[in-house]
């Protein structure tokens, strides 16, 4: 921690607090200016202490997972970014109940592979997903037909200023790339259901899904994943390609030649470059098809 951060949180703080930390170091896009405060917390006590400090001081806060599905402003974020550390990354399996319990900072890929190792089916759709469990819950990771919300039994969260909350499955509504989980709560862990499966079939589904990702998505280039939500019954990639914008470039950002619903960082992209391409796509698709494309990517630090 910096000297100022130690003064703010105390030397016994379980984690670290950095000032003016570039968020380009913490997103899969490799884009983004500095956060006023960047806190990695390793325990619930540290999370409560730091989040309560933000509330008391009127500092806006944002929880960052593994940095996928996020575009950060070039100017950064004039608030606090909270990252849940290893203390929130556990993943366990209850043999009797056939339930996985995963911490919010646990990589979703770890849950997928743990399920495969135990012959449990239902999570194969998420193979190759780069985010954390908490981020997956927030955006209901998956497709219209297979998504993490369908596996959720409960979600534990923390609401700064109020305390711990437990949401049961019946209390949560899941939609395409969204849920009714409150935005003012910090996801801590969840319970996920599973069902019996043949290990060979599970492995085959995982391999097929991963092979398709490698063939159709620019996995080697920095990106946020899919930029726009697919309209019902159609593909954003197809629409963008049809309006002639596949491969279009602005500054260091480019609409991928492999999949038009990905905008990649070619090395020196700025957030403004990405936004320019997004607006160009939205305008062209609206003019050609009358469809208003809705961003899937989340934004941080923009007015």
C-alpha contacts under 8 A as a table, 3 or more apart, distances in Angstrom:
res1	aa1	res2	aa2	distance
1	X	5	X	5.79
1	X	6	X	6.05
1	X	16	X	5.19
1	X	17	X	5.19
1	X	18	X	5.79
2	X	5	X	5.10
2	X	6	X	6.25
2	X	17	X	7.11
2	X	18	X	6.16
2	X	19	X	7.22
3	X	6	X	5.21
3	X	7	X	6.37
4	X	7	X	5.11
4	X	8	X	6.33
5	X	8	X	4.95
5	X	9	X	6.21
5	X	10	X	7.87
5	X	17	X	5.70
5	X	18	X	6.75
5	X	19	X	7.42
6	X	9	X	5.37
6	X	10	X	5.00
6	X	11	X	5.62
6	X	17	X	7.78
7	X	10	X	5.62
7	X	11	X	7.72
9	X	12	X	7.96
9	X	13	X	6.06
9	X	49	X	7.71
9	X	50	X	7.25
10	X	13	X	5.66
13	X	16	X	7.28
13	X	46	X	6.25
14	X	41	X	6.21
14	X	42	X	5.52
14	X	43	X	6.45
14	X	45	X	7.95
14	X	46	X	5.60
15	X	39	X	7.28
15	X	40	X	5.36
15	X	41	X	4.54
15	X	42	X	5.25
15	X	43	X	7.91
15	X	46	X	7.10
15	X	85	X	7.84
16	X	39	X	5.69
16	X	40	X	5.35
16	X	41	X	6.71
17	X	37	X	6.68
17	X	38	X	5.55
17	X	39	X	4.30
17	X	40	X	6.47
18	X	21	X	6.07
18	X	37	X	5.73
18	X	38	X	5.04
18	X	39	X	6.35
19	X	35	X	7.13
19	X	36	X	5.64
19	X	37	X	4.71
19	X	38	X	6.27
20	X	34	X	4.92
20	X	35	X	5.11
20	X	36	X	4.83
20	X	37	X	6.08
20	X	38	X	7.43
21	X	34	X	4.85
21	X	35	X	5.43
21	X	36	X	7.15
21	X	37	X	6.97
21	X	38	X	6.19
22	X	25	X	6.02
22	X	26	X	7.83
22	X	32	X	6.66
22	X	33	X	5.21
22	X	34	X	3.89
22	X	35	X	6.42
22	X	76	X	7.55
23	X	26	X	5.16
23	X	27	X	6.53
23	X	30	X	7.82
23	X	31	X	7.03
23	X	32	X	5.05
23	X	33	X	5.67
23	X	34	X	5.46
23	X	35	X	6.56
23	X	72	X	7.29
23	X	76	X	7.19
24	X	27	X	5.66
24	X	29	X	7.28
24	X	30	X	4.37
24	X	31	X	4.30
24	X	32	X	4.51
24	X	33	X	6.51
24	X	34	X	7.93
24	X	72	X	7.92
25	X	30	X	6.11
25	X	31	X	7.80
26	X	30	X	7.10
26	X	66	X	7.22
26	X	67	X	5.76
27	X	30	X	5.33
27	X	31	X	6.79
27	X	32	X	7.91
27	X	66	X	6.85
27	X	67	X	3.87
27	X	68	X	5.98
27	X	70	X	7.04
27	X	71	X	7.98
28	X	31	X	7.98
28	X	66	X	7.67
28	X	67	X	5.47
28	X	68	X	5.17
28	X	69	X	7.96
28	X	70	X	7.98
28	X	222	X	5.76
28	X	223	X	5.91
28	X	224	X	6.04
29	X	67	X	7.88
29	X	68	X	7.30
29	X	70	X	7.62
29	X	71	X	7.15
29	X	222	X	4.86
29	X	223	X	4.48
29	X	224	X	5.48
29	X	264	X	7.56
29	X	265	X	6.52
30	X	222	X	6.60
30	X	223	X	7.94
30	X	265	X	7.61
31	X	71	X	7.07
31	X	72	X	6.43
31	X	73	X	7.88
31	X	74	X	7.32
31	X	269	X	7.02
31	X	270	X	6.20
31	X	271	X	6.37
32	X	71	X	7.17
32	X	72	X	4.53
32	X	73	X	5.33
32	X	74	X	4.94
32	X	75	X	7.22
32	X	76	X	5.76
32	X	270	X	7.53
32	X	271	X	6.80
33	X	72	X	6.97
33	X	73	X	6.22
33	X	74	X	4.69
33	X	75	X	4.97
33	X	76	X	3.63
33	X	77	X	7.13
34	X	75	X	7.06
34	X	76	X	4.49
34	X	77	X	6.28
35	X	38	X	6.11
35	X	76	X	5.57
35	X	77	X	4.67
35	X	78	X	5.93
35	X	79	X	6.22
35	X	80	X	6.33
35	X	81	X	6.60
36	X	77	X	6.45
36	X	78	X	5.11
36	X	79	X	5.24
36	X	80	X	5.95
37	X	79	X	6.32
37	X	80	X	4.50
37	X	81	X	6.20
38	X	80	X	5.71
38	X	81	X	4.79
38	X	82	X	6.14
38	X	83	X	7.71
39	X	50	X	7.87
39	X	80	X	7.25
39	X	81	X	6.13
39	X	82	X	4.93
39	X	83	X	6.05
40	X	82	X	6.01
40	X	83	X	4.63
40	X	84	X	5.85
40	X	85	X	5.87
41	X	44	X	7.78
41	X	46	X	5.60
41	X	47	X	5.63
41	X	82	X	7.31
41	X	83	X	6.30
41	X	84	X	5.32
41	X	85	X	5.52
41	X	87	X	7.94
42	X	46	X	6.59
42	X	47	X	7.58
42	X	84	X	6.44
42	X	85	X	4.84
42	X	86	X	6.11
42	X	87	X	4.77
42	X	88	X	7.08
43	X	46	X	5.21
43	X	47	X	6.27
43	X	85	X	7.82
43	X	87	X	5.55
43	X	88	X	7.28
44	X	47	X	4.94
44	X	48	X	6.08
45	X	48	X	5.22
45	X	49	X	6.15
46	X	49	X	5.05
46	X	50	X	6.09
47	X	50	X	5.36
47	X	51	X	5.93
47	X	84	X	7.94
48	X	51	X	5.31
48	X	52	X	5.82
48	X	160	X	6.99
49	X	52	X	5.35
49	X	53	X	6.18
50	X	53	X	5.02
50	X	54	X	6.36
51	X	54	X	5.05
51	X	55	X	6.32
51	X	61	X	7.72
51	X	160	X	6.07
52	X	55	X	5.02
52	X	56	X	6.09
52	X	160	X	5.98
52	X	161	X	6.43
53	X	56	X	5.14
53	X	57	X	6.11
54	X	57	X	5.18
54	X	58	X	5.88
54	X	59	X	4.77
54	X	60	X	6.79
54	X	61	X	6.98
54	X	80	X	7.44
55	X	58	X	5.11
55	X	59	X	6.21
55	X	60	X	7.57
55	X	160	X	7.31
55	X	161	X	7.46
56	X	59	X	7.77
59	X	79	X	5.53
59	X	80	X	6.71
60	X	78	X	7.78
60	X	79	X	4.91
60	X	80	X	6.21
61	X	79	X	5.63
61	X	80	X	4.58
61	X	81	X	5.71
61	X	82	X	7.03
62	X	79	X	7.79
62	X	80	X	6.35
62	X	81	X	4.93
62	X	82	X	6.03
63	X	81	X	5.78
63	X	82	X	4.69
63	X	83	X	5.95
63	X	84	X	7.95
63	X	186	X	7.07
64	X	67	X	6.20
64	X	81	X	6.44
64	X	82	X	5.97
64	X	83	X	5.30
64	X	84	X	7.86
65	X	68	X	7.60
65	X	83	X	6.35
65	X	84	X	7.35
65	X	105	X	6.47
65	X	131	X	6.90
65	X	132	X	5.82
65	X	134	X	6.83
65	X	135	X	5.88
66	X	105	X	7.84
66	X	130	X	7.52
66	X	131	X	5.39
66	X	132	X	5.89
66	X	135	X	7.87
67	X	70	X	6.15
67	X	131	X	7.25
68	X	130	X	6.80
68	X	131	X	5.90
68	X	223	X	7.84
68	X	224	X	5.18
68	X	225	X	7.01
69	X	224	X	4.49
69	X	225	X	5.98
69	X	226	X	7.60
69	X	227	X	7.84
69	X	296	X	7.41
69	X	297	X	4.85
69	X	298	X	6.10
70	X	224	X	5.97
70	X	297	X	5.48
70	X	298	X	4.81
70	X	299	X	5.88
70	X	300	X	7.34
71	X	224	X	7.21
71	X	271	X	6.76
71	X	297	X	6.80
71	X	298	X	6.21
71	X	299	X	5.04
71	X	300	X	6.34
72	X	76	X	6.37
72	X	77	X	7.65
72	X	271	X	6.65
72	X	299	X	5.97
72	X	300	X	4.79
72	X	301	X	6.01
72	X	302	X	7.65
73	X	76	X	5.07
73	X	77	X	7.19
73	X	271	X	5.65
73	X	272	X	7.66
73	X	299	X	7.63
73	X	300	X	6.20
73	X	301	X	5.06
73	X	302	X	5.69
74	X	270	X	6.45
74	X	271	X	5.65
74	X	272	X	7.25
75	X	301	X	7.12
76	X	300	X	7.79
76	X	301	X	5.58
77	X	80	X	7.55
77	X	300	X	6.66
77	X	301	X	4.42
77	X	302	X	7.99
78	X	301	X	7.12
84	X	87	X	7.37
84	X	88	X	6.08
84	X	104	X	7.48
84	X	105	X	5.83
85	X	88	X	5.86
85	X	89	X	6.98
85	X	105	X	6.62
86	X	89	X	4.99
86	X	90	X	7.62
86	X	105	X	7.16
87	X	90	X	7.25
88	X	103	X	4.90
88	X	104	X	5.98
88	X	105	X	5.43
88	X	106	X	6.95
88	X	188	X	6.91
88	X	189	X	7.63
89	X	102	X	7.08
89	X	103	X	4.76
89	X	104	X	6.38
89	X	105	X	4.67
89	X	106	X	4.03
89	X	107	X	7.60
90	X	101	X	7.96
90	X	102	X	5.87
90	X	103	X	5.24
90	X	106	X	6.22
91	X	100	X	7.01
91	X	101	X	5.63
91	X	102	X	4.31
91	X	103	X	6.27
91	X	106	X	6.90
91	X	110	X	7.93
91	X	111	X	7.03
92	X	100	X	5.65
92	X	101	X	5.31
92	X	102	X	6.55
93	X	98	X	6.89
93	X	99	X	5.74
93	X	100	X	4.44
93	X	101	X	6.34
94	X	97	X	5.50
94	X	98	X	5.40
94	X	99	X	5.24
94	X	100	X	6.36
95	X	98	X	5.07
95	X	99	X	7.26
98	X	193	X	6.70
98	X	194	X	6.28
98	X	195	X	7.40
99	X	191	X	6.43
99	X	192	X	5.65
99	X	193	X	5.04
99	X	194	X	6.46
100	X	111	X	7.88
100	X	191	X	5.59
100	X	192	X	5.06
100	X	193	X	6.57
100	X	194	X	7.78
101	X	189	X	6.99
101	X	190	X	5.72
101	X	191	X	4.54
101	X	192	X	6.37
102	X	106	X	6.40
102	X	111	X	7.41
102	X	133	X	7.13
102	X	189	X	5.49
102	X	190	X	5.59
102	X	191	X	6.59
102	X	192	X	7.87
103	X	106	X	5.32
103	X	133	X	6.90
103	X	134	X	7.55
103	X	188	X	5.93
103	X	189	X	4.13
103	X	190	X	6.64
104	X	132	X	6.49
104	X	133	X	4.92
104	X	134	X	4.11
104	X	135	X	7.59
104	X	187	X	6.02
104	X	188	X	4.96
104	X	189	X	4.90
104	X	190	X	7.42
105	X	132	X	5.38
105	X	133	X	6.14
105	X	134	X	6.24
106	X	110	X	7.06
106	X	111	X	7.92
106	X	132	X	5.51
106	X	133	X	5.70
106	X	134	X	7.86
107	X	110	X	5.45
107	X	111	X	7.21
107	X	130	X	7.36
107	X	131	X	6.08
107	X	132	X	4.27
107	X	133	X	5.96
108	X	111	X	5.35
108	X	112	X	6.53
108	X	126	X	7.32
108	X	129	X	6.77
108	X	130	X	7.26
108	X	131	X	6.18
108	X	132	X	5.11
108	X	133	X	5.03
108	X	136	X	7.43
109	X	112	X	5.00
109	X	113	X	6.31
109	X	126	X	7.08
109	X	127	X	5.95
109	X	128	X	6.38
109	X	129	X	6.41
109	X	130	X	7.18
110	X	113	X	5.28
110	X	114	X	6.05
111	X	114	X	5.06
111	X	115	X	6.10
111	X	123	X	7.76
112	X	115	X	5.29
112	X	116	X	6.43
112	X	123	X	5.47
112	X	124	X	6.23
112	X	126	X	6.76
112	X	127	X	6.22
113	X	116	X	4.98
113	X	117	X	6.16
114	X	117	X	5.10
114	X	118	X	6.39
115	X	118	X	5.26
115	X	119	X	6.19
115	X	120	X	4.87
115	X	121	X	6.61
115	X	123	X	7.10
115	X	194	X	7.91
116	X	119	X	5.07
116	X	120	X	5.79
116	X	121	X	6.97
116	X	199	X	6.48
116	X	202	X	6.46
116	X	203	X	7.03
117	X	120	X	7.65
117	X	199	X	7.73
119	X	196	X	6.47
119	X	197	X	5.56
119	X	198	X	6.25
119	X	199	X	5.11
119	X	202	X	7.62
120	X	194	X	5.79
120	X	195	X	5.43
120	X	196	X	5.06
120	X	197	X	5.34
120	X	198	X	7.93
120	X	199	X	7.78
121	X	124	X	6.91
121	X	194	X	5.79
121	X	195	X	5.29
121	X	196	X	5.89
121	X	197	X	4.98
121	X	198	X	7.89
121	X	202	X	6.43
122	X	125	X	7.51
122	X	151	X	7.46
122	X	194	X	5.63
122	X	195	X	6.57
123	X	126	X	5.84
123	X	127	X	7.56
123	X	148	X	7.74
123	X	194	X	7.69
124	X	127	X	5.58
124	X	202	X	6.81
124	X	205	X	6.42
124	X	206	X	5.38
124	X	209	X	7.94
125	X	142	X	6.68
125	X	146	X	6.58
125	X	147	X	7.53
125	X	205	X	8.00
125	X	206	X	7.29
125	X	209	X	7.11
126	X	129	X	5.46
126	X	141	X	7.57
126	X	142	X	6.36
126	X	147	X	7.96
126	X	148	X	7.99
127	X	206	X	6.09
127	X	209	X	6.99
127	X	210	X	6.56
128	X	210	X	6.24
128	X	213	X	7.80
131	X	135	X	6.16
131	X	136	X	6.55
132	X	135	X	5.24
132	X	136	X	6.13
133	X	136	X	4.96
133	X	137	X	6.18
133	X	189	X	7.90
134	X	137	X	5.18
134	X	138	X	6.27
134	X	187	X	5.69
134	X	188	X	7.17
134	X	189	X	7.30
135	X	138	X	5.00
135	X	139	X	6.31
136	X	139	X	5.42
136	X	140	X	5.39
136	X	141	X	4.74
136	X	148	X	7.07
137	X	140	X	4.95
137	X	141	X	6.75
137	X	148	X	6.88
137	X	149	X	7.00
137	X	179	X	7.79
138	X	141	X	7.99
138	X	178	X	6.83
138	X	179	X	6.73
138	X	181	X	7.05
139	X	177	X	4.84
139	X	178	X	4.89
139	X	179	X	6.79
140	X	147	X	6.13
140	X	148	X	5.75
140	X	149	X	5.83
140	X	174	X	6.93
140	X	175	X	7.34
140	X	176	X	7.01
140	X	177	X	5.03
140	X	178	X	5.42
140	X	179	X	6.39
141	X	147	X	5.59
141	X	148	X	5.79
141	X	149	X	7.92
141	X	177	X	6.35
142	X	145	X	7.81
142	X	146	X	5.63
142	X	147	X	4.10
142	X	148	X	6.39
142	X	177	X	7.71
143	X	146	X	5.19
143	X	147	X	5.67
143	X	176	X	7.07
143	X	177	X	7.90
144	X	147	X	6.97
144	X	175	X	7.94
144	X	176	X	5.59
146	X	150	X	7.34
147	X	150	X	5.86
147	X	151	X	7.61
148	X	151	X	5.40
148	X	152	X	6.58
149	X	152	X	5.15
149	X	174	X	5.98
150	X	174	X	7.95
151	X	192	X	5.16
151	X	193	X	5.09
151	X	194	X	7.05
152	X	155	X	7.43
152	X	169	X	6.18
152	X	190	X	6.99
152	X	191	X	5.95
152	X	192	X	4.64
152	X	193	X	6.35
153	X	168	X	6.17
153	X	169	X	4.88
153	X	190	X	7.40
153	X	191	X	5.29
153	X	192	X	5.56
153	X	193	X	6.44
154	X	166	X	6.91
154	X	167	X	5.47
154	X	168	X	4.39
154	X	169	X	5.30
154	X	190	X	5.57
154	X	191	X	5.26
154	X	192	X	7.48
155	X	166	X	5.78
155	X	167	X	5.08
155	X	168	X	6.57
155	X	169	X	7.84
155	X	187	X	7.32
155	X	188	X	7.59
155	X	189	X	5.96
155	X	190	X	4.29
155	X	191	X	6.55
156	X	164	X	7.22
156	X	165	X	5.77
156	X	166	X	4.54
156	X	167	X	6.31
156	X	187	X	6.33
156	X	188	X	5.51
156	X	189	X	5.31
156	X	190	X	6.01
157	X	164	X	5.81
157	X	165	X	5.19
157	X	166	X	6.40
157	X	167	X	7.98
157	X	185	X	6.03
157	X	186	X	5.28
157	X	187	X	4.36
157	X	188	X	4.91
157	X	189	X	7.02
158	X	162	X	7.86
158	X	163	X	5.55
158	X	164	X	4.46
158	X	165	X	5.89
158	X	185	X	5.41
158	X	186	X	5.05
158	X	187	X	6.57
158	X	188	X	6.94
159	X	162	X	5.46
159	X	163	X	5.27
159	X	164	X	6.30
159	X	165	X	7.18
159	X	184	X	6.35
159	X	185	X	4.46
159	X	186	X	6.28
160	X	163	X	6.23
160	X	184	X	7.79
160	X	185	X	7.16
167	X	171	X	6.06
167	X	172	X	7.07
168	X	171	X	5.34
168	X	172	X	6.97
169	X	172	X	5.50
170	X	173	X	7.69
172	X	179	X	6.97
172	X	180	X	5.78
172	X	181	X	6.59
173	X	179	X	5.63
173	X	180	X	5.47
174	X	178	X	6.14
174	X	179	X	4.45
174	X	180	X	6.76
175	X	178	X	5.02
175	X	179	X	5.75
177	X	229	X	7.66
177	X	296	X	7.26
181	X	185	X	7.81
182	X	185	X	5.68
183	X	186	X	7.81
197	X	201	X	7.32
197	X	202	X	6.71
198	X	201	X	5.26
198	X	202	X	6.15
199	X	202	X	4.99
199	X	203	X	6.02
200	X	203	X	5.10
200	X	204	X	6.07
201	X	204	X	4.99
201	X	205	X	6.21
202	X	205	X	5.23
202	X	206	X	6.25
203	X	206	X	5.06
203	X	207	X	6.04
204	X	207	X	5.09
204	X	208	X	6.04
205	X	208	X	5.15
205	X	209	X	6.08
206	X	209	X	5.19
206	X	210	X	6.09
207	X	210	X	5.13
207	X	211	X	5.93
208	X	211	X	5.08
208	X	212	X	6.17
209	X	212	X	5.21
209	X	213	X	6.33
210	X	213	X	5.02
210	X	214	X	6.28
211	X	214	X	5.19
211	X	215	X	6.26
212	X	215	X	5.15
212	X	216	X	6.04
213	X	216	X	5.33
213	X	217	X	5.35
213	X	219	X	7.84
214	X	217	X	5.72
214	X	218	X	7.32
214	X	219	X	6.66
216	X	258	X	6.08
216	X	259	X	6.10
217	X	258	X	6.17
217	X	259	X	5.69
217	X	262	X	7.70
218	X	221	X	5.86
218	X	256	X	7.01
218	X	258	X	6.22
218	X	259	X	7.00
218	X	262	X	7.55
218	X	264	X	7.88
219	X	222	X	7.58
221	X	264	X	6.09
221	X	265	X	6.65
221	X	266	X	7.18
222	X	264	X	5.69
222	X	265	X	5.31
222	X	266	X	7.56
223	X	262	X	6.94
223	X	263	X	6.24
223	X	264	X	4.74
223	X	265	X	6.12
224	X	227	X	6.94
224	X	262	X	7.60
224	X	263	X	7.67
224	X	264	X	7.83
224	X	297	X	6.89
225	X	262	X	6.07
225	X	297	X	7.90
226	X	229	X	7.47
226	X	261	X	5.48
226	X	262	X	5.27
226	X	263	X	8.00
226	X	296	X	6.75
226	X	297	X	7.20
227	X	261	X	5.73
227	X	262	X	5.85
227	X	263	X	7.00
227	X	295	X	5.88
227	X	296	X	5.32
227	X	297	X	5.31
228	X	236	X	6.89
228	X	261	X	6.58
228	X	293	X	6.41
228	X	294	X	5.63
228	X	295	X	4.23
228	X	296	X	4.59
228	X	297	X	6.87
229	X	236	X	7.19
229	X	293	X	6.99
229	X	294	X	5.73
229	X	295	X	5.96
229	X	296	X	5.13
230	X	233	X	7.88
230	X	234	X	6.28
230	X	235	X	5.29
230	X	236	X	5.20
230	X	293	X	7.87
231	X	234	X	5.42
231	X	235	X	6.63
231	X	236	X	6.99
231	X	291	X	7.99
231	X	293	X	7.32
234	X	238	X	7.84
235	X	238	X	5.31
235	X	239	X	6.47
236	X	239	X	5.05
236	X	240	X	6.13
236	X	260	X	7.60
236	X	261	X	6.04
237	X	240	X	5.29
237	X	241	X	6.13
237	X	259	X	6.21
237	X	260	X	4.61
237	X	261	X	4.77
238	X	241	X	5.14
238	X	242	X	6.06
238	X	260	X	7.45
239	X	242	X	5.10
239	X	243	X	6.45
239	X	285	X	6.65
240	X	243	X	5.35
240	X	244	X	6.60
240	X	245	X	5.76
240	X	246	X	6.33
240	X	260	X	6.07
240	X	261	X	7.32
240	X	281	X	6.62
240	X	285	X	6.85
241	X	244	X	5.21
241	X	245	X	5.78
241	X	246	X	5.03
241	X	260	X	6.30
242	X	245	X	7.66
243	X	284	X	6.51
243	X	285	X	6.79
243	X	288	X	7.30
245	X	248	X	5.18
245	X	255	X	7.26
245	X	260	X	7.77
245	X	281	X	7.19
246	X	255	X	5.67
246	X	256	X	6.43
246	X	257	X	5.85
246	X	259	X	7.82
246	X	260	X	5.26
247	X	254	X	6.13
247	X	255	X	4.84
247	X	256	X	5.40
247	X	257	X	4.83
247	X	260	X	7.45
248	X	254	X	5.71
248	X	255	X	5.38
248	X	256	X	7.95
248	X	277	X	7.82
249	X	252	X	7.32
249	X	253	X	5.75
249	X	254	X	4.22
249	X	255	X	6.35
249	X	277	X	7.35
250	X	253	X	5.38
250	X	254	X	6.33
250	X	273	X	5.43
250	X	274	X	7.45
250	X	276	X	7.15
250	X	277	X	6.61
251	X	254	X	7.99
251	X	268	X	7.83
251	X	269	X	6.27
251	X	270	X	7.66
251	X	273	X	5.79
252	X	265	X	6.07
252	X	266	X	5.30
252	X	267	X	6.23
252	X	268	X	4.95
252	X	269	X	3.75
252	X	270	X	6.83
252	X	273	X	6.84
253	X	263	X	6.54
253	X	264	X	5.68
253	X	265	X	4.88
253	X	266	X	5.79
253	X	268	X	7.74
253	X	269	X	4.99
253	X	270	X	7.38
253	X	273	X	5.78
253	X	274	X	5.84
253	X	277	X	7.91
254	X	263	X	5.41
254	X	264	X	5.39
254	X	265	X	6.72
254	X	266	X	6.90
254	X	274	X	7.86
254	X	277	X	7.77
255	X	259	X	7.83
255	X	260	X	5.70
255	X	261	X	7.27
255	X	262	X	5.97
255	X	263	X	4.37
255	X	264	X	6.34
255	X	277	X	7.51
256	X	259	X	5.36
256	X	260	X	5.28
256	X	261	X	7.43
256	X	262	X	5.56
256	X	263	X	5.66
256	X	264	X	6.19
257	X	260	X	6.50
259	X	262	X	5.81
260	X	263	X	7.36
263	X	274	X	6.97
265	X	268	X	6.74
265	X	269	X	5.24
266	X	269	X	6.42
269	X	273	X	6.28
269	X	274	X	7.44
270	X	273	X	5.22
270	X	274	X	6.74
271	X	274	X	5.18
271	X	275	X	6.24
272	X	275	X	4.99
272	X	276	X	6.06
273	X	276	X	5.19
273	X	277	X	6.49
274	X	277	X	5.27
274	X	278	X	6.20
275	X	278	X	4.92
275	X	279	X	6.12
276	X	279	X	5.28
276	X	280	X	6.17
277	X	280	X	4.98
277	X	281	X	6.16
278	X	281	X	5.16
278	X	282	X	6.19
279	X	282	X	5.04
279	X	283	X	6.06
280	X	283	X	5.30
280	X	284	X	6.17
281	X	284	X	5.21
281	X	285	X	6.05
282	X	285	X	5.36
282	X	286	X	5.97
282	X	292	X	6.61
282	X	293	X	5.82
283	X	286	X	5.20
283	X	287	X	6.13
284	X	287	X	5.20
284	X	288	X	6.13
285	X	288	X	5.13
285	X	289	X	5.63
285	X	290	X	6.86
285	X	291	X	6.24
285	X	292	X	7.36
285	X	293	X	7.57
286	X	289	X	5.44
286	X	290	X	4.36
286	X	291	X	4.77
286	X	292	X	5.54
286	X	293	X	7.61
287	X	290	X	5.75
287	X	291	X	7.94
295	X	298	X	7.50
299	X	302	X	6.80
